[in-house]
Amino acid sequence: MKRITTILSLIMVVAIMGVSCKDKASKKIVADNVESAVDRDEAAKNVPVMTFEKTEHDFGTIQRGTPQETTFTFTNTGNAPLIITNAKSSCGCTVPNPPKDPIAPGDTGELLVKFNGSGQNQVTKTITVNANTAKGSEILRIKAFVQAPGATPAGPVK
């Protein structure tokens, strides 16, 4: 008797599920949602891309306290205006100066980086550039071998 009740219950559950899934999925689609999804997907394809000529600069051997600067040149190779929202360095001795205006697709921009020459021996500093790209940020590096003033230049002994 219990088996018959169990089997009847299972048949009843399967029948109810079959009836409840009778509606076609295509009837449940809202046309406005489809249009907004298409617009959203199209907009997602329009993103700027920062392409740098170089992502690292080596100042070589410098005397401590001697200010240095370099420029990182980049091109917006994407298909939307590039906006740099922030540029910060790993240390207060390095100051990035990004462009304030948007960079149009195909245009070139420059990011000036100033280093005050502090530290000693081999130093490496990073600059994080935040922008409205798909990646969201780019990492640049500067490095130098910093010598104390009056020190003998590093290199092979003769």
N, CA and C of each residue as an Amber inpcrd file, in Angstrom:
protein
   474
   0.8190000  -1.1910000   0.0000000   0.0000000   0.0000000   0.0000000
   0.8640000   1.2560000   0.0000000   1.9360000   1.2120000   0.8000000
   2.8260000   2.3720000   0.8370000   3.4850000   2.5920000  -0.5140000
   3.8120000   1.5070000  -1.1950000   4.4410000   1.6300000  -2.5120000
   3.4830000   2.2720000  -3.5070000   2.2680000   1.8770000  -3.4870000
   1.2720000   2.4390000  -4.4120000   1.0920000   3.9300000  -4.1290000
   1.0350000   4.3140000  -2.8760000   0.8880000   5.7220000  -2.4880000
   2.1130000   6.5130000  -2.9420000   3.2910000   5.9460000  -2.7870000
   4.5260000   6.6130000  -3.1990000   4.5670000   6.7840000  -4.7170000
   4.1900000   5.7510000  -5.4290000   4.1920000   5.8080000  -6.8860000
   3.1730000   6.8180000  -7.3820000   1.9780000   6.8170000  -6.7870000
   0.9500000   7.7970000  -7.1700000   1.4160000   9.2240000  -6.8760000
   2.0940000   9.4130000  -5.7570000   2.6130000  10.7410000  -5.4070000
   3.6530000  11.1980000  -6.4220000   4.5170000  10.2950000  -6.8480000
   5.5390000  10.6270000  -7.8440000   4.8910000  10.9840000  -9.1800000
   3.9120000  10.2260000  -9.5930000   3.2040000  10.5120000 -10.8400000
   2.5330000  11.8790000 -10.7600000   1.9620000  12.1940000  -9.6230000
   1.2830000  13.4690000  -9.4210000   2.2910000  14.6350000  -9.5190000
   3.4470000  14.4840000  -8.9150000   4.4820000  15.5390000  -8.9560000
   4.9560000  15.7540000 -10.3890000   5.1970000  14.6690000 -11.1240000
   5.6480000  14.7810000 -12.5100000   4.5760000  15.4510000 -13.3600000
   3.3240000  15.1170000 -13.1430000   2.2240000  15.7140000 -13.9070000
   2.1060000  17.2120000 -13.6260000   2.2420000  17.5880000 -12.3750000
   2.1570000  19.0110000 -12.0120000   3.3160000  19.7780000 -12.6330000
   4.5120000  19.2040000 -12.6030000   5.6700000  19.8780000 -13.2020000
   5.4950000  20.0200000 -14.7020000   4.9550000  19.0220000 -15.3330000
   4.7240000  19.0810000 -16.7790000   3.7380000  20.1620000 -17.1480000
   2.7050000  20.3370000 -16.3540000   1.6920000  21.3580000 -16.6270000
   2.2520000  22.7480000 -16.3390000   3.0460000  22.9080000 -15.2600000
   3.5430000  24.2250000 -14.8920000   4.5960000  24.7370000 -15.8720000
   5.2900000  23.8600000 -16.5680000   6.3110000  24.2520000 -17.5350000
   5.7580000  24.3230000 -18.9530000   4.4610000  24.3690000 -19.0630000
   3.8130000  24.3320000 -20.3630000   4.0160000  25.6310000 -21.1560000
   4.1350000  26.7840000 -20.4390000   4.2940000  28.0710000 -21.1260000
   5.6110000  28.0930000 -21.8850000   5.5820000  28.6800000 -23.0660000
   6.7990000  28.7990000 -23.8560000   7.6580000  29.9240000 -23.2900000
   8.9340000  29.6800000 -23.2510000   9.8760000  30.6690000 -22.7100000
   9.8670000  31.9440000 -23.5400000   9.6560000  31.8400000 -24.8340000
   9.6690000  33.0250000 -25.6960000   8.5420000  33.9910000 -25.3620000
   7.4580000  33.4990000 -24.7670000   6.3460000  34.3830000 -24.3820000
   6.6850000  35.1880000 -23.1380000   7.6810000  34.7390000 -22.3780000
   8.0520000  35.4100000 -21.1360000   9.0790000  36.5280000 -21.3470000
   9.6210000  36.6650000 -22.5400000  10.6370000  37.6730000 -22.8210000
   9.9710000  39.0380000 -22.9550000  10.5280000  40.0360000 -22.2590000
  10.0320000  41.4100000 -22.3230000  10.8780000  42.1590000 -23.3470000
  10.2410000  42.6990000 -24.3750000  10.9510000  43.3550000 -25.4770000
  11.8070000  44.5210000 -24.9970000  11.3310000  45.2950000 -24.0240000
  12.1140000  46.4340000 -23.5190000  13.4230000  45.9750000 -22.8870000
  13.3980000  44.8440000 -22.1960000  14.6240000  44.3230000 -21.5790000
  15.6340000  43.8980000 -22.6400000  15.1490000  43.3320000 -23.7330000
  16.0370000  42.9090000 -24.8160000  16.7120000  44.1210000 -25.4350000
  15.9490000  45.1900000 -25.6820000  16.5180000  46.4090000 -26.2730000
  17.5610000  47.0350000 -25.3620000  17.2820000  47.1040000 -24.0610000
  18.2530000  47.7100000 -23.1440000  19.5040000  46.8370000 -23.0320000
  19.3530000  45.5210000 -23.1170000  20.5170000  44.6350000 -23.0800000
  21.3830000  44.8130000 -24.3170000  20.7540000  44.9980000 -25.4680000
  21.5020000  45.2330000 -26.7100000  22.2700000  46.5460000 -26.6070000
  21.6060000  47.6040000 -26.1160000  22.2770000  48.9000000 -25.9450000
  23.4450000  48.7870000 -24.9760000  23.2360000  48.0660000 -23.8740000
  24.2940000  47.8960000 -22.8700000  25.4850000  47.1540000 -23.4610000
  25.2160000  46.1050000 -24.2240000  26.2950000  45.3300000 -24.8280000
  27.0570000  46.1360000 -25.8690000  26.3630000  46.9800000 -26.6310000
  27.0310000  47.8460000 -27.6150000  27.9330000  48.8460000 -26.9080000
  27.4330000  49.4360000 -25.8250000  28.2200000  50.4200000 -25.0800000
  29.4550000  49.7720000 -24.4580000  29.3380000  48.5120000 -24.0540000
  30.4680000  47.8230000 -23.4490000  31.5910000  47.5910000 -24.4550000
  31.2710000  47.5510000 -25.7240000  32.2960000  47.3670000 -26.7540000
  33.0940000  48.6460000 -26.9820000  32.5380000  49.7860000 -26.6280000
  33.2020000  51.0710000 -26.8250000  34.0140000  51.4300000 -25.5870000
  35.2460000  50.9840000 -25.5630000  36.1170000  51.2730000 -24.4250000
  37.4580000  51.8020000 -24.9280000  38.0600000  52.6930000 -24.1630000
  39.3960000  53.1680000 -24.5180000  40.4520000  52.1220000 -24.1410000
  41.5750000  52.1770000 -24.8340000  42.6990000  51.2860000 -24.5460000
  43.9650000  52.1370000 -24.5130000  44.7130000  52.0620000 -23.4090000
  45.9880000  52.7920000 -23.2870000  47.1030000  51.9090000 -23.8050000
  47.7870000  52.3680000 -24.8610000  48.9270000  51.6390000 -25.4050000
  50.1580000  52.5240000 -25.2340000  51.0680000  52.0980000 -24.3440000
  52.2670000  52.8800000 -24.0410000  53.4000000  52.5190000 -24.9910000
  54.2110000  53.5260000 -25.3540000  55.4210000  53.2630000 -26.1390000
  56.4110000  52.4540000 -25.3000000  56.4670000  52.7600000 -24.0020000
  57.3010000  52.0220000 -23.0530000  56.6000000  52.0660000 -21.7060000
  56.7990000  51.0290000 -20.8960000  56.1910000  51.0060000 -19.5650000
  57.2470000  51.0620000 -18.4620000  58.5220000  51.1640000 -18.8710000
  59.6070000  51.2580000 -17.9010000  60.6660000  52.2160000 -18.4240000
  61.2420000  53.0130000 -17.5000000  62.3300000  53.9190000 -17.8750000
  63.4650000  53.7490000 -16.8710000  64.6730000  53.5980000 -17.3900000
  65.8640000  53.4560000 -16.5620000  66.6850000  54.7400000 -16.6840000
  66.8440000  55.4520000 -15.5650000  67.6420000  56.6760000 -15.5630000
  69.1380000  56.3760000 -15.5670000  69.5060000  55.1220000 -15.3450000
  70.9200000  54.7670000 -15.2820000  71.4820000  55.1340000 -13.9170000
  72.7680000  55.4910000 -13.8770000  73.4190000  55.8820000 -12.6270000
  73.2790000  57.3860000 -12.4530000  72.7540000  57.7980000 -11.2930000
  72.5570000  59.2230000 -11.0030000  73.1370000  59.5280000  -9.6220000
  73.4200000  60.7960000  -9.3710000  73.8790000  61.2460000  -8.0610000
  72.6530000  61.5000000  -7.1780000  72.7300000  61.0570000  -5.9300000
  71.6240000  61.2640000  -4.9900000  71.2660000  62.7440000  -4.9200000
  69.9740000  63.0180000  -4.9260000  69.4810000  64.3870000  -4.8250000
  69.3830000  65.1080000  -6.1580000  69.7680000  64.4570000  -7.2360000
  69.6800000  65.0640000  -8.5640000  68.3130000  64.7460000  -9.1600000
  67.4580000  65.7590000  -9.3140000  66.1220000  65.5010000  -9.8580000
  66.1880000  64.9450000 -11.2890000  65.2820000  64.0450000 -11.5770000
  65.1820000  63.4230000 -12.8950000  63.7270000  63.5080000 -13.3480000
  63.5150000  63.4480000 -14.6430000  62.1490000  63.3490000 -15.1390000
  62.1410000  62.6190000 -16.4780000  61.0130000  61.9890000 -16.7440000
  60.8180000  61.2900000 -18.0010000  59.3550000  61.4220000 -18.3950000
  59.0890000  61.1710000 -19.6500000  57.7260000  61.2360000 -20.1550000
  57.3470000  59.8830000 -20.7300000  56.2090000  59.3690000 -20.2840000
  55.6400000  58.1440000 -20.8410000  54.5750000  58.5630000 -21.8550000
  54.7950000  58.2060000 -23.1060000  53.8640000  58.5570000 -24.1780000
  52.9460000  57.3660000 -24.4310000  51.6550000  57.6700000 -24.6050000
  50.6880000  56.6070000 -24.8530000  49.7060000  57.0590000 -25.9250000
  49.0370000  56.0790000 -26.5240000  48.0220000  56.3390000 -27.5320000
  46.7370000  55.6510000 -27.1080000  45.6110000  56.3110000 -27.3300000
  44.3090000  55.6970000 -27.0890000  43.9740000  54.8660000 -28.3220000
  44.2190000  53.5610000 -28.2630000  43.9550000  52.6780000 -29.3980000
  42.5590000  52.0690000 -29.3200000  41.7460000  52.5340000 -28.3940000
  40.3750000  52.0510000 -28.2750000  39.4250000  52.8610000 -29.1370000
  38.1360000  52.7410000 -28.8470000  37.1330000  53.4550000 -29.6450000
  36.2040000  54.3060000 -28.7890000  36.7330000  54.8120000 -27.6680000
  36.0010000  55.7380000 -26.8050000  37.0270000  56.6770000 -26.1700000
  36.5940000  57.8660000 -25.7300000  37.5390000  58.7990000 -25.0900000
  38.1700000  58.1930000 -23.8280000  39.4650000  58.4100000 -23.6860000
  40.2310000  57.9110000 -22.5440000  40.2930000  58.9970000 -21.4820000
  39.8980000  58.6430000 -20.2610000  39.9350000  59.5920000 -19.1510000
  40.7850000  58.9950000 -18.0440000  41.8790000  59.6730000 -17.7050000
  42.7370000  59.2330000 -16.6010000  42.1470000  59.8340000 -15.3280000
  41.7380000  58.9580000 -14.4140000  41.0930000  59.4310000 -13.1880000
  42.0780000  59.6550000 -12.0550000  43.2310000  58.9640000 -12.1040000
  44.2100000  59.1120000 -11.0370000  45.5440000  58.5430000 -11.4980000
  46.6180000  59.1030000 -10.9960000  47.9590000  58.5660000 -11.2130000
  48.7060000  58.7650000  -9.9010000  49.1890000  57.6630000  -9.3350000
  49.8960000  57.7660000  -8.0540000  51.1310000  56.8840000  -8.0920000
  52.1130000  57.2830000  -7.2940000  53.3670000  56.5300000  -7.2680000
  53.4790000  55.7460000  -5.9680000  54.4320000  54.8250000  -5.9480000
  54.6500000  53.9850000  -4.7670000  55.3840000  54.7350000  -3.6680000
  55.8120000  55.9670000  -3.9550000  56.6250000  56.7130000  -2.9960000
  56.4380000  58.2120000  -3.2390000  56.5780000  59.0010000  -2.2020000
  56.4350000  60.4520000  -2.3280000  57.5600000  61.1100000  -3.1070000
  58.6350000  60.3770000  -3.3750000  59.7730000  60.9320000  -4.1100000
  59.5210000  60.9470000  -5.6230000  58.4170000  60.3380000  -6.0460000
  58.0820000  60.2540000  -7.4640000  56.7160000  60.8790000  -7.6660000
  56.6300000  61.8350000  -8.5940000  55.3760000  62.5500000  -8.8070000
  54.9490000  62.4280000 -10.2660000  53.8210000  61.7440000 -10.5110000
  53.2990000  61.6590000 -11.8760000  52.3870000  62.8550000 -12.1700000
  52.4090000  63.3120000 -13.4060000  51.5690000  64.4350000 -13.8170000
  50.8260000  64.0280000 -15.1010000  49.6340000  63.4230000 -14.9530000
  48.8980000  62.9550000 -16.1320000  48.1440000  64.0860000 -16.8080000
  47.7320000  63.8990000 -18.0640000  46.9120000  64.9120000 -18.7290000
  45.5390000  64.9930000 -18.0630000  44.9910000  66.1820000 -18.0190000
  43.6890000  66.3970000 -17.3680000  42.5280000  66.1830000 -18.3310000
  42.7460000  66.4530000 -19.6080000  41.6710000  66.3610000 -20.5960000
  41.5540000  64.9500000 -21.1500000  40.3490000  64.5630000 -21.5890000
  40.1830000  63.2470000 -22.2190000  41.0250000  63.1300000 -23.4920000
  41.4740000  61.9260000 -23.7800000  42.2610000  61.6420000 -24.9830000
  41.3310000  60.9120000 -25.9570000  41.0890000  61.5080000 -27.0980000
  40.1800000  60.9420000 -28.0950000  40.7810000  59.6740000 -28.7100000
  39.9430000  58.7730000 -29.2300000  40.4680000  57.5790000 -29.8990000
  41.4420000  57.9630000 -31.0130000  42.6070000  57.3110000 -31.0180000
  43.6340000  57.5870000 -32.0150000  44.6040000  58.6780000 -31.6110000
  44.2650000  59.4720000 -30.6050000  45.1440000  60.5620000 -30.1660000
  46.2000000  60.0540000 -29.1860000  47.2390000  60.8750000 -29.0200000
  48.3670000  60.5500000 -28.1510000  48.3750000  61.4890000 -26.9540000
  48.8060000  60.9620000 -25.8120000  48.9420000  61.7640000 -24.6040000
  50.2840000  61.5010000 -23.9570000  50.6390000  62.3500000 -22.9950000
  51.9120000  62.2020000 -22.2880000  51.6870000  62.2840000 -20.7940000
  52.4090000  61.4380000 -20.0720000  52.3730000  61.4430000 -18.6280000
  53.7930000  61.7410000 -18.1480000  53.9900000  62.9160000 -17.5820000
  55.2900000  63.3400000 -17.0810000  55.4940000  62.7630000 -15.6860000
  56.6710000  62.1870000 -15.4390000  57.0040000  61.6290000 -14.1220000
  58.2880000  62.2790000 -13.6410000  58.2300000  62.8710000 -12.4440000
  59.4050000  63.4990000 -11.8340000  59.8620000  62.6590000 -10.6450000
  61.1750000  62.4380000 -10.5730000  61.7990000  61.6610000  -9.4970000
  62.8510000  62.5490000  -8.8610000  62.8230000  62.6940000  -7.5130000
  63.7350000  63.6340000  -6.8530000  65.1370000  63.0790000  -6.6210000
  65.4060000  61.8490000  -7.0400000  66.7630000  61.3010000  -6.9250000
  67.1180000  60.8030000  -5.5510000  66.1380000  60.5170000  -4.7180000
  66.4470000  60.0280000  -3.3710000  66.6500000  58.5210000  -3.3830000
  67.1680000  58.0210000  -2.2530000  67.4320000  56.5910000  -2.1200000
  68.9120000  56.3160000  -2.2740000  69.2490000  55.0460000  -2.3130000
  70.6370000  54.6780000  -2.5700000  70.6770000  53.3070000  -3.2150000
  71.7100000  53.1200000  -3.9980000  71.8910000  51.9030000  -4.7870000
  70.7440000  51.7690000  -5.7970000  70.3420000  50.5480000  -6.0980000
  69.3000000  50.3400000  -7.1100000  67.9210000  50.6520000  -6.5120000
  67.1870000  51.5560000  -7.1390000  65.8230000  51.8770000  -6.7010000
  64.8710000  51.6790000  -7.8730000  63.6810000  51.1960000  -7.5630000
  62.6250000  51.0350000  -8.5520000  61.3420000  51.5810000  -7.9510000
  60.6670000  52.4200000  -8.6800000  59.4070000  53.0120000  -8.2400000
  58.3290000  52.6660000  -9.2610000  57.1110000  52.4700000  -8.7810000
  56.0020000  52.1760000  -9.6840000  55.0060000  53.3280000  -9.6890000
  54.3830000  53.5140000 -10.8300000  53.3320000  54.5180000 -11.0000000
  52.0930000  53.7660000 -11.4690000  51.0040000  53.8930000 -10.7280000
  49.7410000  53.2580000 -11.0920000  48.8440000  54.3110000 -11.7260000
  48.4360000  54.0510000 -12.9570000  47.5850000  54.9820000 -13.7030000
  46.1890000  54.3680000 -13.7850000  45.2210000  55.0140000 -13.1430000
  43.8340000  54.5540000 -13.1900000  43.0980000  55.3050000 -14.2910000
  42.3660000  54.5570000 -15.1170000  41.6360000  55.1580000 -16.2310000
  40.3830000  54.3470000 -16.5110000  39.5640000  54.8520000 -17.4130000
  38.3000000  54.2000000 -17.7480000  38.4800000  53.1170000 -18.8190000
  39.5430000  52.3570000 -18.7190000  39.8100000  51.2640000 -19.6530000
  39.1860000  49.9740000 -19.1210000  39.1800000  48.9410000 -19.9500000
  38.6480000  47.6460000 -19.5130000  39.4760000  47.0960000 -18.3500000
  40.7990000  47.2870000 -18.3920000  41.6710000  46.8230000 -17.3080000
  41.5160000  47.6720000 -16.0580000  41.2490000  48.9440000 -16.2200000
  41.0710000  49.8440000 -15.0830000  42.3410000  50.5310000 -14.6100000
  43.5060000  49.8860000 -14.8080000  44.7530000  50.5220000 -14.3910000
  45.9260000  49.9610000 -15.1930000  46.9660000  50.7630000 -15.2530000
  48.2250000  50.3890000 -15.9130000  49.3430000  50.6560000 -14.9150000
  50.3990000  49.8570000 -14.9770000  51.5510000  50.0240000 -14.0960000
  52.7570000  50.4480000 -14.9340000  53.3920000  51.5400000 -14.5150000
  54.6290000  52.0270000 -15.1400000  55.7400000  51.9310000 -14.0870000
  56.9960000  51.8380000 -14.5470000  58.1210000  51.7400000 -13.6170000
  59.2460000  52.6820000 -14.0290000  59.8800000  53.2380000 -13.0150000
  61.1300000  53.9620000 -13.2420000  62.1700000  53.3100000 -12.3380000
  63.4190000  53.3380000 -12.7990000  64.4830000  52.8010000 -11.9610000
  65.7540000  53.5910000 -12.1930000  66.6330000  53.5040000 -11.1980000
  67.9140000  54.2050000 -11.2690000  68.8630000  53.5630000 -10.2620000
  70.1450000  53.7440000 -10.5270000  71.1560000  53.3750000  -9.5410000
  71.6040000  54.6920000  -8.9190000  71.2710000  54.9110000  -7.6340000
  71.5270000  56.1850000  -6.9640000  72.8170000  56.0790000  -6.1610000
  73.7590000  56.9850000  -6.4790000  75.0390000  57.0300000  -5.7700000
  75.0910000  58.2550000  -4.8620000  75.8410000  58.1270000  -3.7740000
  76.0690000  59.2650000  -2.8930000  76.9180000  60.2800000  -3.6370000
  76.7010000  61.5790000  -3.3920000  77.5190000  62.5890000  -4.0610000
  79.0030000  62.3500000  -3.7680000  79.8200000  62.4380000  -4.7870000
  81.2650000  62.2470000  -4.6560000  81.6900000  60.7830000  -4.6720000
  80.7460000  59.8690000  -4.8330000  81.0980000  58.4490000  -4.8680000
  81.7280000  58.1010000  -6.1960000  82.5780000  57.0960000  -6.1870000
  83.1960000  56.6240000  -7.4310000  82.1350000  55.9150000  -8.2560000
  82.0570000  56.2170000  -9.5430000  81.0470000  55.5540000 -10.3750000
  81.1560000  54.0450000 -10.3240000  80.0240000  53.3880000 -10.3030000
  80.0090000  51.9210000 -10.2870000  80.4480000  51.3940000 -11.6410000
  81.0950000  50.2670000 -11.6450000  81.5270000  49.6610000 -12.8870000
  82.7290000  48.7740000 -12.6480000  83.2490000  48.1780000 -13.6850000
  84.3940000  47.2790000 -13.5200000  85.6460000  48.0370000 -13.0790000
  86.4450000  47.3960000 -12.2350000  87.6960000  47.9830000 -11.7460000
  88.7710000  47.7230000 -12.7960000  89.5730000  48.7690000 -13.1080000
  90.6420000  48.6440000 -14.1070000  91.9680000  48.5190000 -13.4450000
